Amino acid sequence: MGKVVIVYKGLTGEAERSPDDNQYYGMIVNIPHEVSFGGSTISELQLSFTRAVDSYLGDPGPEAFSVKANGVGDCGVETPPAMA
């Protein structure tokens, strides 16, 4: 399965779909702590990621972010062609 990359508030999350249970599991990368997020759909994954980032940053609410497929653009969610 391909990797999903999400960018929000300057932090990047990387996730992959597990073939065992068909769920997405991910971690925020390039930070000194282990912060995970997950979901059964891309929408759930996005929501879980924004909540994880907001919690990590101590921010009480999410801000809007864009969704882009296949690495187009400089922020959002990147998905492999098979998932787009």
Backbone hydrogen bonds, N-H to C=O, Kabsch-Sander energy under -0.5 kcal/mol:
donor,donor_aa,acceptor,acceptor_aa,energy
4,V,15,A,-3.4
5,V,78,E,-1.4
6,I,13,G,-2.6
7,V,76,G,-1.1
8,Y,11,L,-2.5
11,L,8,Y,-2.3
12,T,29,V,-0.5
13,G,6,I,-3.2
14,E,27,M,-2.4
15,A,4,V,-2.7
16,E,25,Y,-2.1
17,R,2,G,-0.6
18,S,23,Q,-3.4
22,N,18,S,-2.0
24,Y,39,G,-3.6
25,Y,16,E,-2.4
26,G,37,F,-2.7
27,M,14,E,-2.1
28,I,35,V,-2.5
29,V,12,T,-2.9
35,V,33,H,-0.8
37,F,26,G,-2.0
39,G,24,Y,-1.7
45,L,41,T,-2.5
46,Q,42,I,-2.7
47,L,43,S,-2.2
48,S,44,E,-2.6
49,F,45,L,-2.6
50,T,46,Q,-2.8
51,R,47,L,-2.3
52,A,48,S,-2.3
53,V,49,F,-2.8
54,D,50,T,-2.7
55,S,51,R,-2.5
56,Y,52,A,-2.6
57,L,53,V,-2.8
58,G,54,D,-1.0
59,D,54,D,-2.6
68,K,77,V,-0.7
70,N,79,T,-1.0
72,V,69,A,-1.3
76,G,7,V,-0.6
78,E,5,V,-2.5
79,T,77,V,-0.5
83,M,80,P,-2.0
84,A,80,P,-0.9
